[in-house]
Amino acid sequence: AQKVTQAQTEISVVEKEDVTLDCVYETRDTTYYLFWYKQPPSGELVFLIRRNSFDEQNEISGRYSWNFQKSTSSFNFTITASQVVDSAVYFCALSEATRGYQKVTFGTGTKLQVIP
Amino acid sequence: EAGVAQSPRYKIIEKRQSVAFWCNPISGHATLYWYQQILGQGPKLLIQFQNNGVVDDSQLPKDRFSAERLKGVDSTLKIQPAKLEDSAVYLCASSLRVWGAGGTDTQYFGPGTRLTVL
């Protein structure tokens, strides 16, 4: 069975600090996809990134970067020079698609508070 | 491009009453999902449609929850009768394609309906 663990329940940082959100996953499939979503106080889940299991290249998008390591089953998310607008709950998710449709499992989320 | 629309945004009901939620996915998206998100938890999939057929409803409490997707577009999720533990945000999401084995697709979420059962 697939599982996503986000061990950090809440993190507080001061503005301009860097912060890393951890995500560890479990799956028996060799083909799978990993996602990060942001959920601001308004409640809508906003897609941030998708990676497939065959692409372990790290990715950078502005202040955001992602580190995917299959050897440790981790897909960590780093925000550089955090801003107050980054305050939100961040979810990591795992998708398997070996049943003829994709099955997505979300972690429990990490609440990030950026203090001015 | 318009996003996923949901209504109502908020609903308060008494236990044992009935309630229905509506979702309009992004135009052209073949797959539609309903999730339940209890406060402090991640979204949990209730049901997934590909076009107007159900592909996964393994976590849907079928004794009280039902969902349909007419003509492969809009969808409604109903709870009858509601229980206190149904208090949650109900999220609708859609994705573009229908995937076979080995594929996946990004889900885009609506704003959710916050249900409070008293």
gemmi code that builds the backbone of each chain (N, CA, C; Angstrom):
import gemmi

chains = {
    "A": [
        ("ALA", (0.835, -1.194, 0.000), (0.000, 0.000, 0.000), (0.873, 1.249, 0.000)),
        ("GLN", (0.385, 2.285, -0.643), (1.170, 3.506, -0.706), (0.939, 4.354, 0.528)),
        ("LYS", (1.987, 5.089, 0.915), (1.924, 5.910, 2.117), (2.827, 7.118, 1.955)),
        ("VAL", (2.384, 8.248, 2.471), (3.182, 9.471, 2.445), (3.283, 9.996, 3.870)),
        ("THR", (4.499, 10.267, 4.300), (4.719, 10.752, 5.659), (5.355, 12.135, 5.635)),
        ("GLN", (4.681, 13.065, 6.269), (5.235, 14.404, 6.486), (5.356, 14.566, 7.989)),
        ("ALA", (6.542, 14.309, 8.480), (6.740, 14.232, 9.921), (6.620, 15.587, 10.610)),
        ("GLN", (6.895, 16.647, 9.888), (6.821, 17.991, 10.474), (5.377, 18.471, 10.434)),
        ("THR", (4.791, 18.640, 11.587), (3.399, 19.087, 11.642), (3.314, 20.597, 11.423)),
        ("GLU", (4.171, 21.329, 12.146), (4.192, 22.787, 12.027), (5.629, 23.279, 12.078)),
        ("ILE", (5.901, 24.292, 11.275), (7.225, 24.932, 11.267), (7.021, 26.440, 11.279)),
        ("SER", (7.799, 27.116, 12.110), (7.790, 28.581, 12.117), (9.186, 29.082, 11.788)),
        ("VAL", (9.244, 30.020, 10.874), (10.522, 30.631, 10.520), (10.334, 32.136, 10.453)),
        ("VAL", (11.444, 32.838, 10.577), (11.408, 34.282, 10.424), (11.615, 34.601, 8.949)),
        ("GLU", (10.946, 35.605, 8.494), (11.037, 35.998, 7.088), (12.498, 36.089, 6.647)),
        ("LYS", (12.739, 35.618, 5.431), (14.033, 35.579, 4.758), (14.872, 34.373, 5.136)),
        ("GLU", (14.422, 33.591, 6.098), (15.125, 32.345, 6.394), (14.771, 31.300, 5.335)),
        ("ASP", (15.654, 30.324, 5.154), (15.363, 29.182, 4.298), (14.670, 28.109, 5.136)),
        ("VAL", (13.801, 27.334, 4.501), (13.104, 26.274, 5.229), (12.926, 25.074, 4.302)),
        ("THR", (13.092, 23.881, 4.869), (12.912, 22.645, 4.106), (11.789, 21.827, 4.705)),
        ("LEU", (10.866, 21.417, 3.843), (9.736, 20.572, 4.240), (10.028, 19.153, 3.777)),
        ("ASP", (9.919, 18.220, 4.707), (10.292, 16.835, 4.409), (9.094, 16.014, 3.949)),
        ("CYS", (9.366, 15.071, 3.058), (8.344, 14.144, 2.584), (9.011, 12.796, 2.342)),
        ("VAL", (8.485, 11.764, 2.969), (8.971, 10.400, 2.767), (7.793, 9.559, 2.295)),
        ("TYR", (8.040, 8.726, 1.305), (6.933, 7.961, 0.732), (7.254, 6.474, 0.708)),
        ("GLU", (6.206, 5.682, 0.587), (6.337, 4.230, 0.453), (5.473, 3.778, -0.702)),
        ("THR", (6.050, 2.958, -1.562), (5.299, 2.379, -2.661), (5.989, 1.123, -3.134)),
        ("ARG", (5.222, 0.200, -3.681), (5.794, -1.021, -4.251), (5.967, -0.884, -5.757)),
        ("ASP", (5.383, 0.169, -6.319), (5.460, 0.349, -7.755), (6.813, 0.920, -8.173)),
        ("THR", (7.217, 0.597, -9.390), (8.446, 1.181, -9.923), (8.142, 2.468, -10.682)),
        ("THR", (6.902, 2.613, -11.113), (6.469, 3.838, -11.791), (5.485, 4.558, -10.895)),
        ("TYR", (5.845, 5.751, -10.509), (4.968, 6.540, -9.652), (5.304, 8.016, -9.842)),
        ("TYR", (4.449, 8.854, -9.286), (4.618, 10.299, -9.421), (4.475, 10.942, -8.056)),
        ("LEU", (5.192, 12.010, -7.879), (5.159, 12.746, -6.624), (4.750, 14.188, -6.891)),
        ("PHE", (3.987, 14.737, -5.969), (3.474, 16.089, -6.121), (3.692, 16.873, -4.827)),
        ("TRP", (3.750, 18.185, -4.986), (3.615, 19.095, -3.856), (2.482, 20.069, -4.178)),
        ("TYR", (1.636, 20.282, -3.156), (0.551, 21.252, -3.252), (0.656, 22.222, -2.081)),
        ("LYS", (0.206, 23.443, -2.324), (0.137, 24.478, -1.287), (-1.326, 24.770, -0.987)),
        ("GLN", (-1.676, 24.840, 0.297), (-3.040, 25.175, 0.689), (-3.009, 26.424, 1.568)),
        ("PRO", (-3.235, 27.594, 0.979), (-3.263, 28.834, 1.773), (-4.514, 28.873, 2.627)),
        ("PRO", (-4.625, 29.860, 3.497), (-5.810, 29.956, 4.367), (-7.132, 29.968, 3.605)),
        ("SER", (-7.134, 30.383, 2.365), (-8.372, 30.384, 1.589), (-8.898, 28.968, 1.343)),
        ("GLY", (-8.028, 27.976, 1.438), (-8.481, 26.588, 1.374), (-8.239, 25.852, 0.073)),
        ("GLU", (-7.981, 26.554, -0.998), (-7.827, 25.879, -2.288), (-6.428, 25.289, -2.411)),
        ("LEU", (-6.353, 24.048, -2.836), (-5.067, 23.394, -3.044), (-4.466, 23.863, -4.361)),
        ("VAL", (-3.245, 24.375, -4.285), (-2.574, 24.911, -5.465), (-1.426, 23.993, -5.844)),
        ("PHE", (-1.425, 23.538, -7.085), (-0.381, 22.645, -7.580), (0.944, 23.391, -7.671)),
        ("LEU", (2.021, 22.750, -7.184), (3.344, 23.353, -7.254), (4.266, 22.597, -8.211)),
        ("ILE", (4.326, 21.273, -8.063), (5.263, 20.510, -8.880), (4.845, 19.051, -8.970)),
        ("ARG", (5.233, 18.420, -10.059), (5.041, 16.981, -10.270), (6.349, 16.395, -10.794)),
        ("ARG", (6.770, 15.253, -10.225), (7.946, 14.542, -10.702), (7.612, 13.077, -10.877)),
        ("ASN", (8.217, 12.439, -11.896), (8.006, 11.009, -12.036), (9.201, 10.244, -11.479)),
        ("SER", (9.005, 8.968, -11.245), (9.986, 8.146, -10.539), (11.265, 7.921, -11.330)),
        ("PHE", (11.246, 8.243, -12.606), (12.435, 8.027, -13.428), (13.290, 9.277, -13.573)),
        ("ASP", (12.837, 10.369, -12.980), (13.533, 11.627, -13.131), (13.971, 12.135, -11.770)),
        ("GLU", (15.217, 11.871, -11.423), (15.707, 12.278, -10.111), (16.421, 13.607, -10.129)),
        ("GLN", (16.341, 14.323, -11.234), (16.966, 15.638, -11.264), (16.282, 16.579, -10.307)),
        ("ASN", (17.065, 17.334, -9.579), (16.490, 18.353, -8.725), (15.926, 19.473, -9.596)),
        ("GLU", (14.964, 20.172, -9.044), (14.325, 21.235, -9.815), (14.268, 22.508, -8.999)),
        ("ILE", (14.479, 23.606, -9.673), (14.425, 24.916, -9.037), (13.439, 25.782, -9.812)),
        ("SER", (12.562, 26.452, -9.061), (11.636, 27.394, -9.675), (11.584, 28.624, -8.784)),
        ("GLY", (12.326, 29.623, -9.154), (12.377, 30.831, -8.325), (12.960, 30.535, -6.965)),
        ("ARG", (12.196, 30.808, -5.934), (12.665, 30.548, -4.562), (12.413, 29.109, -4.118)),
        ("TYR", (11.726, 28.348, -4.951), (11.371, 26.976, -4.605), (12.362, 26.000, -5.233)),
        ("SER", (12.699, 24.953, -4.497), (13.503, 23.876, -5.070), (13.076, 22.558, -4.458)),
        ("TRP", (13.275, 21.499, -5.249), (12.837, 20.178, -4.803), (13.986, 19.204, -4.969)),
        ("ASN", (14.160, 18.345, -3.964), (15.216, 17.340, -3.956), (14.583, 15.965, -3.886)),
        ("PHE", (14.696, 15.197, -4.977), (14.094, 13.881, -5.080), (15.201, 12.844, -4.968)),
        ("GLN", (15.114, 11.964, -3.978), (16.102, 10.918, -3.796), (15.403, 9.574, -3.639)),
        ("LYS", (15.489, 8.747, -4.681), (14.843, 7.431, -4.629), (15.494, 6.539, -3.579)),
        ("SER", (16.783, 6.710, -3.363), (17.497, 5.837, -2.424), (16.954, 5.949, -1.004)),
        ("THR", (16.429, 7.124, -0.684), (15.864, 7.335, 0.657), (14.352, 7.543, 0.604)),
        ("SER", (13.755, 7.364, -0.583), (12.304, 7.548, -0.769), (11.859, 8.903, -0.224)),
        ("SER", (12.582, 9.932, -0.614), (12.243, 11.259, -0.111), (12.082, 12.253, -1.259)),
        ("PHE", (11.237, 13.224, -1.023), (10.978, 14.274, -2.015), (10.792, 15.562, -1.227)),
        ("ASN", (11.892, 16.184, -0.870), (11.862, 17.333, 0.023), (11.753, 18.651, -0.734)),
        ("PHE", (11.185, 19.619, -0.079), (10.839, 20.907, -0.695), (11.493, 22.022, 0.117)),
        ("THR", (12.269, 22.858, -0.552), (12.964, 23.954, 0.122), (12.483, 25.293, -0.417)),
        ("ILE", (12.169, 26.174, 0.514), (11.832, 27.559, 0.161), (13.004, 28.422, 0.620)),
        ("THR", (13.584, 29.137, -0.308), (14.712, 30.018, -0.005), (14.196, 31.430, 0.241)),
        ("ALA", (14.789, 32.086, 1.231), (14.393, 33.465, 1.549), (12.880, 33.566, 1.698)),
        ("SER", (12.350, 32.866, 2.677), (10.894, 32.753, 2.861), (10.244, 34.130, 3.010)),
        ("GLN", (8.992, 34.183, 2.586), (8.194, 35.406, 2.676), (6.893, 35.099, 3.410)),
        ("VAL", (6.260, 36.130, 3.916), (5.005, 35.944, 4.651), (3.959, 35.253, 3.778)),
        ("VAL", (3.975, 35.533, 2.482), (2.993, 34.914, 1.565), (3.190, 33.411, 1.424)),
        ("ASP", (4.330, 32.912, 1.901), (4.560, 31.469, 1.852), (3.821, 30.742, 2.982)),
        ("SER", (3.276, 31.481, 3.916), (2.544, 30.857, 5.030), (1.350, 30.084, 4.489)),
        ("ALA", (1.325, 28.797, 4.767), (0.284, 27.915, 4.230), (0.530, 26.520, 4.775)),
        ("VAL", (-0.363, 25.619, 4.407), (-0.122, 24.196, 4.664), (0.345, 23.580, 3.353)),
        ("TYR", (1.414, 22.816, 3.419), (1.988, 22.201, 2.226), (1.799, 20.683, 2.293)),
        ("PHE", (1.274, 20.136, 1.201), (1.011, 18.696, 1.133), (1.898, 18.049, 0.075)),
        ("CYS", (2.448, 16.919, 0.453), (3.138, 16.048, -0.477), (2.164, 14.932, -0.850)),
        ("ALA", (2.195, 14.481, -2.098), (1.272, 13.434, -2.538), (1.979, 12.462, -3.466)),
        ("LEU", (1.502, 11.225, -3.443), (2.063, 10.136, -4.248), (0.980, 9.569, -5.141)),
        ("SER", (1.300, 9.365, -6.403), (0.335, 8.805, -7.344), (0.878, 7.534, -7.964)),
        ("GLU", (0.077, 6.494, -7.897), (0.400, 5.266, -8.593), (-0.658, 5.069, -9.666)),
        ("ALA", (-0.272, 4.483, -10.786), (-1.236, 4.348, -11.884), (-1.138, 2.979, -12.514)),
        ("THR", (-1.060, 1.961, -11.687), (-0.897, 0.619, -12.229), (-2.202, -0.160, -12.217)),
        ("ARG", (-3.276, 0.497, -11.843), (-4.563, -0.204, -11.793), (-5.452, 0.204, -12.956)),
        ("GLY", (-4.912, 0.956, -13.903), (-5.736, 1.466, -14.985), (-6.248, 2.856, -14.691)),
        ("TYR", (-5.936, 3.373, -13.520), (-6.294, 4.746, -13.189), (-5.314, 5.192, -12.116)),
        ("GLN", (-5.196, 6.491, -11.921), (-4.242, 6.931, -10.923), (-4.882, 6.966, -9.547)),
        ("LYS", (-4.119, 6.562, -8.559), (-4.574, 6.585, -7.177), (-3.624, 7.483, -6.403)),
        ("VAL", (-4.142, 8.550, -5.866), (-3.322, 9.563, -5.204), (-3.522, 9.502, -3.695)),
        ("THR", (-2.407, 9.481, -2.990), (-2.426, 9.510, -1.527), (-1.698, 10.759, -1.062)),
        ("PHE", (-2.335, 11.514, -0.183), (-1.744, 12.730, 0.359), (-1.147, 12.465, 1.738)),
        ("GLY", (-0.098, 13.223, 2.054), (0.408, 13.250, 3.421), (-0.505, 14.089, 4.296)),
        ("THR", (-0.142, 14.200, 5.556), (-0.974, 14.939, 6.506), (-0.689, 16.430, 6.505)),
        ("GLY", (0.318, 16.841, 5.752), (0.586, 18.262, 5.593), (1.540, 18.833, 6.623)),
        ("THR", (2.243, 19.892, 6.227), (3.107, 20.655, 7.122), (2.644, 22.102, 7.084)),
        ("LYS", (2.299, 22.624, 8.245), (1.871, 24.011, 8.327), (3.081, 24.902, 8.508)),
        ("LEU", (3.290, 25.789, 7.558), (4.419, 26.709, 7.609), (3.934, 28.102, 7.977)),
        ("GLN", (4.538, 28.655, 9.013), (4.240, 30.026, 9.385), (5.506, 30.854, 9.232)),
        ("VAL", (5.416, 31.876, 8.409), (6.549, 32.777, 8.204), (6.255, 34.066, 8.959)),
        ("ILE", (7.104, 34.341, 9.904), (6.887, 35.497, 10.791), (7.631, 36.714, 10.247)),
        ("PRO", (6.944, 37.841, 10.160), (7.597, 39.040, 9.595), (8.723, 39.546, 10.490)),
    ],
    "B": [
        ("GLU", (-8.438, 30.654, -18.400), (-9.214, 29.403, -18.285), (-9.840, 29.315, -16.906)),
        ("ALA", (-11.139, 29.039, -16.846), (-11.825, 28.949, -15.569), (-11.361, 27.705, -14.830)),
        ("GLY", (-11.303, 27.831, -13.483), (-10.887, 26.709, -12.663), (-12.063, 25.827, -12.298)),
        ("VAL", (-11.821, 24.955, -11.336), (-12.872, 24.074, -10.842), (-13.811, 24.891, -9.952)),
        ("ALA", (-15.095, 24.797, -10.223), (-16.084, 25.538, -9.446), (-16.819, 24.593, -8.505)),
        ("GLN", (-17.068, 25.091, -7.295), (-17.832, 24.309, -6.328), (-18.850, 25.200, -5.643)),
        ("SER", (-19.971, 24.597, -5.284), (-20.956, 25.323, -4.475), (-21.743, 24.333, -3.626)),
        ("PRO", (-22.229, 24.775, -2.466), (-21.947, 26.067, -1.866), (-20.545, 26.105, -1.271)),
        ("ARG", (-20.096, 27.242, -0.809), (-18.803, 27.317, -0.166), (-18.881, 26.887, 1.290)),
        ("TYR", (-20.014, 27.146, 1.910), (-20.216, 26.799, 3.310), (-21.618, 26.228, 3.486)),
        ("LYS", (-21.720, 25.260, 4.422), (-23.024, 24.677, 4.703), (-23.034, 24.215, 6.150)),
        ("ILE", (-24.095, 24.584, 6.853), (-24.279, 24.136, 8.236), (-25.598, 23.395, 8.298)),
        ("ILE", (-25.574, 22.168, 8.814), (-26.791, 21.370, 8.911), (-26.817, 20.666, 10.266)),
        ("GLU", (-27.992, 20.167, 10.594), (-28.138, 19.349, 11.795), (-27.843, 17.893, 11.422)),
        ("LYS", (-27.398, 17.128, 12.408), (-27.169, 15.706, 12.119), (-28.482, 15.057, 11.695)),
        ("ARG", (-28.337, 14.073, 10.847), (-29.445, 13.318, 10.249), (-30.107, 14.056, 9.082)),
        ("GLN", (-29.723, 15.301, 8.844), (-30.241, 15.979, 7.658), (-29.457, 15.540, 6.419)),
        ("SER", (-29.939, 15.945, 5.269), (-29.284, 15.644, 4.005), (-28.618, 16.897, 3.453)),
        ("VAL", (-27.580, 16.683, 2.637), (-26.876, 17.812, 2.036), (-26.303, 17.363, 0.696)),
        ("ALA", (-26.191, 18.302, -0.227), (-25.620, 18.001, -1.542), (-24.630, 19.084, -1.929)),
        ("PHE", (-23.563, 18.647, -2.571), (-22.518, 19.555, -3.047), (-22.417, 19.417, -4.567)),
        ("TRP", (-22.073, 20.500, -5.201), (-21.989, 20.510, -6.670), (-20.589, 20.887, -7.102)),
        ("CYS", (-20.148, 20.278, -8.202), (-18.819, 20.569, -8.746), (-18.888, 20.666, -10.264)),
        ("ASN", (-18.255, 21.694, -10.791), (-18.103, 21.845, -12.234), (-16.615, 21.841, -12.546)),
        ("PRO", (-16.111, 20.812, -13.216), (-14.659, 20.719, -13.439), (-14.186, 21.680, -14.520)),
        ("ILE", (-12.900, 21.723, -14.697), (-12.324, 22.514, -15.783), (-12.815, 21.926, -17.113)),
        ("SER", (-13.173, 22.783, -18.024), (-13.724, 22.350, -19.294), (-12.787, 21.374, -20.006)),
        ("GLY", (-13.345, 20.251, -20.410), (-12.560, 19.265, -21.149), (-11.856, 18.232, -20.298)),
        ("HIS", (-11.898, 18.414, -18.980), (-11.241, 17.452, -18.103), (-12.088, 16.191, -17.970)),
        ("ALA", (-11.443, 15.050, -18.233), (-12.172, 13.793, -18.275), (-12.353, 13.167, -16.890)),
        ("THR", (-11.421, 13.446, -15.989), (-11.443, 12.763, -14.694), (-11.819, 13.739, -13.590)),
        ("LEU", (-12.684, 13.297, -12.717), (-13.168, 14.134, -11.611), (-13.046, 13.358, -10.320)),
        ("TYR", (-12.628, 14.064, -9.260), (-12.386, 13.456, -7.956), (-13.138, 14.231, -6.881)),
        ("TRP", (-13.641, 13.511, -5.887), (-14.155, 14.113, -4.657), (-13.274, 13.652, -3.499)),
        ("TYR", (-12.819, 14.627, -2.726), (-12.011, 14.345, -1.539), (-12.714, 14.884, -0.297)),
        ("GLN", (-12.443, 14.236, 0.813), (-12.872, 14.733, 2.116), (-11.618, 15.134, 2.896)),
        ("GLN", (-11.608, 16.365, 3.398), (-10.468, 16.822, 4.187), (-10.943, 17.236, 5.575)),
        ("ILE", (-10.658, 16.400, 6.540), (-10.969, 16.703, 7.931), (-9.895, 17.637, 8.471)),
        ("LEU", (-10.291, 18.533, 9.353), (-9.371, 19.536, 9.877), (-8.081, 18.913, 10.399)),
        ("GLY", (-6.950, 19.419, 9.909), (-5.655, 18.929, 10.368), (-5.156, 17.699, 9.643)),
        ("GLN", (-5.904, 17.254, 8.645), (-5.501, 16.065, 7.900), (-5.346, 16.378, 6.413)),
        ("GLY", (-4.742, 15.428, 5.701), (-4.656, 15.573, 4.258), (-5.951, 15.125, 3.596)),
        ("PRO", (-6.155, 15.516, 2.348), (-7.355, 15.083, 1.629), (-7.396, 13.559, 1.485)),
        ("LYS", (-8.584, 13.020, 1.627), (-8.805, 11.588, 1.448), (-9.775, 11.391, 0.291)),
        ("LEU", (-9.379, 10.567, -0.683), (-10.220, 10.361, -1.852), (-11.493, 9.616, -1.471)),
        ("LEU", (-12.632, 10.155, -1.893), (-13.905, 9.472, -1.696), (-14.316, 8.710, -2.945)),
        ("ILE", (-14.231, 9.377, -4.090), (-14.673, 8.751, -5.326), (-13.970, 9.412, -6.500)),
        ("GLN", (-13.714, 8.604, -7.530), (-13.061, 9.093, -8.744), (-13.871, 8.626, -9.951)),
        ("PHE", (-14.180, 9.579, -10.829), (-14.884, 9.291, -12.078), (-13.924, 9.464, -13.254)),
        ("GLN", (-14.024, 8.582, -14.211), (-13.412, 8.825, -15.508), (-14.569, 8.968, -16.488)),
        ("ASN", (-14.692, 10.154, -17.081), (-15.879, 10.540, -17.812), (-17.069, 10.357, -16.867)),
        ("ASN", (-18.054, 9.555, -17.179), (-19.172, 9.425, -16.238), (-19.196, 8.080, -15.539)),
        ("GLY", (-18.085, 7.340, -15.612), (-17.995, 6.060, -14.934), (-17.134, 6.133, -13.691)),
        ("VAL", (-17.509, 5.355, -12.667), (-16.764, 5.322, -11.410), (-15.594, 4.341, -11.538)),
        ("VAL", (-14.374, 4.794, -11.213), (-13.220, 3.892, -11.254), (-12.712, 3.535, -9.854)),
        ("ASP", (-13.050, 4.359, -8.861), (-12.610, 4.063, -7.498), (-13.561, 4.717, -6.516)),
        ("ASP", (-14.283, 3.912, -5.764), (-15.122, 4.445, -4.675), (-14.895, 3.613, -3.424)),
        ("SER", (-13.703, 3.081, -3.297), (-13.397, 2.162, -2.204), (-13.469, 2.815, -0.822)),
        ("GLN", (-13.309, 4.133, -0.743), (-13.340, 4.810, 0.556), (-14.607, 5.646, 0.738)),
        ("LEU", (-15.575, 5.428, -0.105), (-16.845, 6.151, 0.009), (-17.780, 5.383, 0.944)),
        ("PRO", (-18.264, 5.999, 2.020), (-19.219, 5.318, 2.923), (-20.565, 5.198, 2.222)),
        ("LYS", (-20.747, 4.115, 1.541), (-21.868, 3.996, 0.611), (-23.227, 3.919, 1.301)),
        ("ASP", (-23.231, 3.686, 2.603), (-24.524, 3.658, 3.295), (-25.111, 5.061, 3.430)),
        ("ARG", (-24.263, 6.089, 3.304), (-24.782, 7.448, 3.486), (-24.327, 8.418, 2.399)),
        ("PHE", (-23.262, 8.100, 1.700), (-22.730, 8.984, 0.663), (-23.080, 8.420, -0.711)),
        ("SER", (-23.401, 9.332, -1.627), (-23.589, 8.934, -3.020), (-23.078, 10.057, -3.904)),
        ("ALA", (-22.677, 9.701, -5.106), (-22.180, 10.703, -6.050), (-22.542, 10.279, -7.449)),
        ("GLU", (-22.737, 11.286, -8.298), (-22.987, 11.000, -9.697), (-22.348, 12.069, -10.552)),
        ("ARG", (-22.066, 11.694, -11.770), (-21.486, 12.636, -12.711), (-22.254, 12.483, -14.012)),
        ("LEU", (-23.202, 13.393, -14.196), (-24.083, 13.312, -15.333), (-23.393, 13.805, -16.590)),
        ("LYS", (-23.503, 13.040, -17.651), (-22.981, 13.415, -18.965), (-21.471, 13.670, -18.940)),
        ("GLY", (-20.787, 13.139, -17.927), (-19.343, 13.269, -17.873), (-18.835, 14.664, -17.617)),
        ("VAL", (-19.683, 15.547, -17.076), (-19.238, 16.921, -16.810), (-19.413, 17.220, -15.323)),
        ("ASP", (-20.536, 17.893, -14.962), (-20.782, 18.259, -13.575), (-20.974, 17.029, -12.703)),
        ("SER", (-20.744, 17.240, -11.412), (-20.933, 16.139, -10.467), (-21.590, 16.656, -9.199)),
        ("THR", (-22.349, 15.784, -8.545), (-22.907, 16.092, -7.233), (-22.516, 15.004, -6.248)),
        ("LEU", (-22.257, 15.407, -5.039), (-21.962, 14.504, -3.930), (-23.028, 14.733, -2.869)),
        ("LYS", (-23.658, 13.664, -2.420), (-24.734, 13.787, -1.446), (-24.421, 12.983, -0.189)),
        ("ILE", (-24.860, 13.531, 0.938), (-24.744, 12.825, 2.211), (-26.152, 12.738, 2.800)),
        ("GLN", (-26.577, 11.521, 3.124), (-27.923, 11.325, 3.640), (-28.002, 10.037, 4.447)),
        ("PRO", (-28.149, 10.090, 5.776), (-28.189, 11.267, 6.628), (-26.793, 11.644, 7.114)),
        ("ALA", (-26.595, 12.897, 7.438), (-25.276, 13.353, 7.883), (-25.032, 12.984, 9.342)),
        ("LYS", (-23.760, 12.744, 9.651), (-23.324, 12.493, 11.012), (-22.339, 13.587, 11.431)),
        ("LEU", (-22.127, 13.684, 12.729), (-21.209, 14.702, 13.233), (-19.825, 14.563, 12.608)),
        ("GLU", (-19.378, 13.311, 12.414), (-18.032, 13.090, 11.892), (-17.872, 13.431, 10.409)),
        ("ASP", (-18.976, 13.814, 9.769), (-18.899, 14.249, 8.373), (-18.464, 15.704, 8.248)),
        ("SER", (-18.343, 16.395, 9.362), (-17.856, 17.778, 9.330), (-16.451, 17.805, 8.740)),
        ("ALA", (-16.301, 18.528, 7.641), (-15.038, 18.512, 6.904), (-15.161, 19.491, 5.741)),
        ("VAL", (-14.063, 19.636, 5.017), (-14.093, 20.351, 3.737), (-14.153, 19.299, 2.637)),
        ("TYR", (-15.079, 19.484, 1.713), (-15.219, 18.554, 0.591), (-14.640, 19.233, -0.640)),
        ("LEU", (-13.599, 18.616, -1.151), (-12.851, 19.175, -2.276), (-13.160, 18.409, -3.546)),
        ("CYS", (-13.357, 19.145, -4.603), (-13.508, 18.547, -5.922), (-12.257, 18.885, -6.735)),
        ("ALA", (-11.792, 17.941, -7.505), (-10.629, 18.165, -8.365), (-10.901, 17.541, -9.725)),
        ("SER", (-10.192, 18.031, -10.724), (-10.311, 17.420, -12.044), (-8.933, 17.331, -12.686)),
        ("SER", (-8.805, 16.403, -13.603), (-7.578, 16.271, -14.387), (-7.951, 15.987, -15.827)),
        ("LEU", (-7.021, 16.289, -16.722), (-7.360, 16.371, -18.134), (-7.692, 15.039, -18.770)),
        ("ARG", (-6.844, 14.058, -18.543), (-6.945, 12.860, -19.359), (-7.395, 11.643, -18.577)),
        ("VAL", (-7.744, 10.615, -19.318), (-7.990, 9.304, -18.757), (-6.725, 8.498, -18.986)),
        ("TRP", (-6.120, 8.023, -17.912), (-4.849, 7.323, -18.025), (-4.998, 5.832, -17.838)),
        ("GLY", (-4.245, 5.105, -18.606), (-4.134, 3.677, -18.401), (-2.983, 3.393, -17.461)),
        ("ALA", (-2.601, 2.188, -17.364), (-1.538, 1.798, -16.449), (-0.246, 2.538, -16.773)),
        ("GLY", (0.404, 3.042, -15.733), (1.686, 3.699, -15.918), (1.601, 5.186, -16.119)),
        ("GLY", (0.430, 5.737, -16.206), (0.332, 7.170, -16.435), (-0.217, 7.907, -15.233)),
        ("THR", (-0.120, 9.196, -15.267), (-0.732, 10.005, -14.228), (-1.012, 11.379, -14.799)),
        ("ASP", (-1.672, 12.192, -14.041), (-2.050, 13.505, -14.510), (-2.216, 14.424, -13.319)),
        ("THR", (-1.944, 15.691, -13.512), (-2.034, 16.654, -12.416), (-3.481, 16.980, -12.113)),
        ("GLN", (-3.817, 16.993, -10.835), (-5.163, 17.348, -10.405), (-5.222, 18.830, -10.063)),
        ("TYR", (-6.305, 19.458, -10.479), (-6.542, 20.866, -10.148), (-7.774, 20.924, -9.259)),
        ("PHE", (-7.651, 21.653, -8.163), (-8.672, 21.632, -7.118), (-9.551, 22.876, -7.130)),
        ("GLY", (-10.794, 22.673, -6.715), (-11.692, 23.778, -6.470), (-11.509, 24.331, -5.067)),
        ("PRO", (-12.283, 25.368, -4.706), (-12.120, 26.021, -3.406), (-12.672, 25.211, -2.241)),
        ("GLY", (-13.467, 24.200, -2.520), (-14.002, 23.354, -1.458), (-15.312, 23.856, -0.877)),
        ("THR", (-16.027, 22.939, -0.252), (-17.232, 23.256, 0.519), (-16.981, 22.860, 1.962)),
        ("ARG", (-17.087, 23.823, 2.857), (-16.887, 23.535, 4.277), (-18.222, 23.148, 4.895)),
        ("LEU", (-18.329, 21.898, 5.336), (-19.563, 21.383, 5.942), (-19.402, 21.291, 7.447)),
        ("THR", (-20.371, 21.853, 8.151), (-20.424, 21.726, 9.604), (-21.712, 21.010, 9.959)),
        ("VAL", (-21.592, 19.891, 10.681), (-22.756, 19.129, 11.112), (-22.904, 19.313, 12.621)),
        ("LEU", (-24.056, 19.851, 13.026), (-24.290, 20.150, 14.451), (-25.142, 19.077, 15.121)),
    ],
}
model = gemmi.Model(1)
for chain_id, residues in chains.items():
    chain = gemmi.Chain(chain_id)
    for i, (resn, *xyz) in enumerate(residues, 1):
        res = gemmi.Residue()
        res.name, res.seqid = resn, gemmi.SeqId(i, " ")
        for name, pos in zip(("N", "CA", "C"), xyz):
            atom = gemmi.Atom()
            atom.name, atom.element = name, gemmi.Element(name[0])
            atom.pos, atom.b_iso = gemmi.Position(*pos), 0.0
            res.add_atom(atom)
        chain.add_residue(res)
    model.add_chain(chain)
structure = gemmi.Structure()
structure.add_model(model)
structure.setup_entities()
